[in-house]
Amino acid sequence: MNEQALKSAIDGAIQRHLARRDRSPELVLQPHASHARFSLPTGSGADGGCLIEPSVSCVHCGYCQSYGH
């Protein structure tokens, strides 16, 4: 295969790839379950305790309401 044939093969592959992408529907991103939040009560105000470690004040980080992410 000479250089011109190689360039032609690469150009053809790129054109086929771009044509497929143009025909495909828009990419729709779905939220992942690992980022979901549960509806659990959190500590209230400055003196509310953490649900996971009650001796520590709640800083509203959301860790107790998620899968740990």
C-alpha positions, -999 to +999 in steps of 0.1 A: +000+000+000+015+033-010+011+066+008-017+079-014-038+047-009-032+049+029-044+085+029-074+076+009-083+047+032-080+070+063-101+097+047-128+072+038-128+058+074-131+094+088-160+102+064-179+070+073-174+078+110-187+114+106-216+102+085-227+078+113-224+105+139-245+129+119-273+103+116-273+093+153-296+112+177-282+137+201-263+122+231-286+123+261-268+120+294-286+101+321-278+108+358-261+079+375-277+062+405-246+068+425-253+105+426-289+102+438-299+116+472-321+099+498-347+120+517-332+116+551-333+143+578-300+161+584-288+179+615-306+212+620-288+244+626-253+247+641-259+222+669-274+193+649-255+161+650-244+140+621-265+110+613-235+088+608-214+102+637-237+119+662-209+133+683-199+155+653-219+185+641-238+181+608-220+201+580-247+192+554-222+173+532-248+149+520-228+118+526-256+102+547-281+109+519-261+093+491-243+061+483-212+078+497-203+100+467 
